Amino acid sequence: MPEALNGSLLASLPLLEGVDAGRLEEAAAHMWLRRAAPGEVLALEGEAGETFGLVLEGRVEVSRRSSRRTTRLAEAGAGSLLGELAVLRRQPRTATLTAITPVLIAVGGAQALGLLLDAPEVHNRVRLMASARLARDLRPIRYTLPSGMEILVRPLLAEDRQTFDQELHRLSKDSLRRRFFSSAPPSESVVDYLVHIDYVDHFAWVVLDAGDPSQGLAVARFVRLAEPGSAEVAFGTADRVQGRGIGTFLLGAIGVAASEGGVSTLVAHVLEDNRAMRRVFAKAEGTSHYDEPGVFRVEIEAIRAAALLPGAVRGELASAVRDVVTAASLALATQGAGS
């Protein structure tokens, strides 16, 4: 007989902070407690994702099988939400969960998750967690630039912060000026903002060297604006690979991401003397005018930007974005509606 759960235990979790006690009791009525000893498997990769868990006590290993070995992905502690993506997406589990220490976990199905997601504060927290986890799950997409250079592209992750910061400090003063309109490297708080993104209103691709994926080469991002259907875009490319065609690729890739995310117009601000980037924008038939002395405001249709890339890689990028942006957001919206 499953052990009953009460709402007061749920109320102790940071994820559920601020949720009405009545809602927590209602969700708890559709959940139960499970205890596990060290080494016990709580959920198995590949099985139907019918339940999620909230860790109340103990630590859980998250691992995934590959063709040759099992890889440890993470260690989750008290307060962690596990297995929600499988429930939201109605797909098999993509990882195995194993107790490291004695574990107490609150378990529930789609109905309980829907009740919790009806609380706006939980909905927003889980949306961010789900999108970030989906981004982390994606395999990098390989592409050969017209220059012959092979690159990998994937969504930017919070774990990229150190590499991202190092690459920023390697940029020449002129590259920093073209990117940030200042020759000084951005502050720590700005770097945090640029790396900790939600993938829905703020999305970023990172380009890696296919020969050495530890080497970051470039980043492109869009940040949704208050104007409906519009987002501001920005690009940064390492000095050592400028002029190799990465700028054109990035504009196409961010055009794909924006289109999939419901953005129709890309807005960029570019210095008048940044002729290389202005030529890239011209390829997508961007229209420009002076926004202030020495600075152009360029507007580009997202679909025209996306059309800069061949259809095959466009399709791969679009599929990746749908996984990160659409799958998480739509699934959460559906669950939040009480389906």
N, C-alpha and C positions, 0 to 999 in steps of 0.2 A: 504494500500500500504506500503510495507516494507521501512524503512528509509535507504537511500543509505549510503555506507561506503567508505571512501577514505583511501589510503595507508598511509597517514601521521599519522593517528590514530594508525595504526598497528605498525608503526615505533617507537612509544613511549614505546612499551612493551619490557622489558628485554629479554623475550624469543626469540624475533625476531631481537635482536640487530645484526647489521652487514649485514642484508639481503639487497640485491640490491633493490633500490626504485622501479624499473620497475617490479620486481617480486611481491613486496608488492601490487602495484597497480593492477596487474593481479589477484592476490588472492582476493583483496578487491572487484573486479568486480563480484566475485561469492559469496559474503557475504553480510550481511545486519546488521543493528543495531536493537537491541531490548531493550526496556526500561521496567522495572518491578518495581512495588511498593512493599513495605515491606509485606511479607506474600504470595506473588504471587509465584506459582510453575513454575519454568523454564523448568524442565524436570522431568519425573516421572519414578520411578523404574519399570522395566518390559516392558516399551514401546520400540518400535523399535528404535535403536540407529542410526538415520540417520543424525544427526547434532552434531557439537561440538561448544563450545563457548570460547571466550577469554574475560575475565572480564576487562572492561575498567575503570569502576567506581563502588564503592559500595562493599558490602560483601554478600556472598552466603553461606548458610548452606548446607552441604552434609550429608544426612541421609539415613538409610537403615532400612527396616522393618524386624522384627523377628517374631516368632510365638506369642510372648506376647507383644512386644512394638516396638516403633520406636527408633533406636539408632542414636545419632548424631555422625558422623564420623569425621567431620572436618569443618573448616570455611575457605572459600577461599576469597581472596581479589583481588584488582586490579593487573593485570598481570597474573592471574591464567588461566591455560588451563583446561577446563572441558569437559567431554563427549567424549574425543578423543578415548578412548579404545573401546567404543561401535561401533564407526565408523570404527576403524581399524580392529576389529575382526568381524564386521558385526553380532553383537549379541545384544540382548536386554540390556537396561541400567541396571546396578547393583545398582544404587543409585538414590535418589530423590534430586533435586536441588531446593532450596527455597530462595528467596530474603530476606535478613535480613534488609537491608537498601534500599533506592532507588538504583536501579542497571542499569547500561548501559553495554551491552554485545554485542560483535561482533559475529555473528552466521554464520556458513558455513557448507557445506556438504563435501562429500568425495573428490570432485574435488578441492575445496579450500584447504583442508588439504593436498592433494597430491602436490599441487603447493608449499605450504610452506615447506613440507618435502623434496622437491627437493633441498632445500638449505642445504648444508652439516651441517652448524652450528646448524640449527633447528633440522635436523634429529637426530644428536647426543644428543642434549638436551632432545628431546622428547623420544628418545629411553631409556634414563636413567630414565626419569619420568615414562614412561609406565611400564618398568620392575619393578621399585620400587612399583608402585601402584598395579601391579598384585601380587607381593610378599605379600603385606599387605592384600590383599583380601583372601589369602589362609587360609583354616582351618588347624590347626596342625594335623599331622598324629600320631595316637596312636600306640604304639608297646610295646610288652612285651619281654624283654630280656630273654635269656635262664636262667639267674639267678633269674628270677621271678619279676624283677623290671619293673614297668610300666613307660614309658617315652612318651613324645610328641616331635615331630620334625617338624620344619618349617624353611623357609629361615630366616636368620638374617636380622633385620631391623635397620634403623638408630635410631629408638626410643629405641633400646636395649642398647644404649651406656652407660647409667649410670649403669645398671645392669652388663653389660659386664666388665666395669671398676672395679666395686666393686668385682666381682669374680676374676679378675686378681690379685687384691691386697690381696685376701684371699689365693692365692696359696702359698705353701711352697717354700722356696728358691730352693729346689731340683726340684720341678715341673717347676718353672720358668726357671731354667737352662736347663732342658730337652726340654722345648718349645722354649725358646728364646736364648739359649746358653749363658745366663747371669742370675745371681741370682737377678738382680734388675728388678723391674716392668718396663714395657715399658713406654716411654714418652707419653704425651698427643697427640702429632702429630702422633705417631705410632698407638695409640688407635683409633684416627680419621680415619686413613687409614684402619684399620682392620674392622671398623664398616660401613663406607660409601663406599659401594660396588656397582658395576653396574650390577651384576647378569649375565653378559655375559662373560666378561673376568676375572671377580673376583666374585666367587660365594661362599656362606657360608651357612651351616646349623647350627642351634642352637638346642640343646637338652634341654628340660625342664622337670622338675619333674611333672609327671601326677597328683600327689596328690596336688601339689602346683605350678601351672604354672608360678608363679612369681620367682621361683627359677631356675636359669640357671645352667645346669650341665656340658655342654660341647659344643664345637664348632669345626667344621671341615670346611676347605675351600680349593678351588683350585684357583690358579692365573695362567692364561695362559702365557706360555713362548714364546720367539721368535722362538724357534724350532717348526716347524709345527706339530700340533697334540699333543703337550706336554703341561703339566701344572704342576706347583709345588703345592704340598699339604702340609697342616699342621694341627695339631690336638691339642686341649687343653681340659683337663678333670679336673673337680674339685677334690681336694684331697679326699673328703669324699666319692666319688663314684668310685674311681679307683679300678680296679680288678673286676668290676661287668659286664664286657662284652661290655661296651660302646665303647671302642676303635675299636673292630671288627665291631660293628654296624656302626660307623662313617666312617670307611674305605669303607664299602659296600655302604653307602649312598652317599659318595662323588664320588665313582665309578659310581653310577647311574647318578649323576648330570653331571659328566665329559662326560660320554658316550652320554647323550642327548645334551650336548653342543658342540659335535664334537671333544672332546679330546680322544685320544686313549691311551696315555701313561702318567701315573702319576709318578712324580719325588718327592722323599722325601729325606731330609737330617736328619739323626738321629745320636745322640751320640752313641758311641760304647757301653757305659755302660747302655743305655736305652734298656735293654733286653726285657721288656714287649712290647714295640712298635715294636721291631724287630721281636718278635714272631707273632704279629698281621700281619705284612707285609709278613711273611713267609707263613701264611695261604693262601694268594693270590698269592703265588709262585713268590714273588718279587725277582729280582736279585740285588745283591749289590756288591759294591767295595769301597775301601777307596777313599774318595774325598780329604781328608786332614787328618793329624794325629788325631785319635780319632773320626773321623766323617765319617759315611758311606753315600754314595749316593745309594738310592734304586730306582729301576725302576719297575713299576707294570703296567700290562695291565688293563685299566679301566674296561673292561668287566669281567676280573677275580676278580677284587675287588667287582664289583656289585654282582657277583655270590655268595658272602659270605652271602647274605640275601635271605630269602625265596621269592618265586615268587610273592606272594600277596603284600608284603610291597614294593618289587621292583617296581611293577606296580604302586602303589600309589605314590611313590617318583618320578617315571618317569613322571607320569601325571602332578604332581606339577611343575616339572622342565620345562616341555613343555609349561605349561601356562606362566611361568615367562620368560624363555629364548627364546623359539622358537616362541611362539605366538606373543610376542612383536616384536622381531627382524624380523621375516618373514613378518609380517603385515606391518611393517615400510618399509622393502625393497620393498614390492609390491607397496605400496603407493608412495614411492620415485621414482619408475620407471614410475610413471604417469599413473598407471592403474585406 
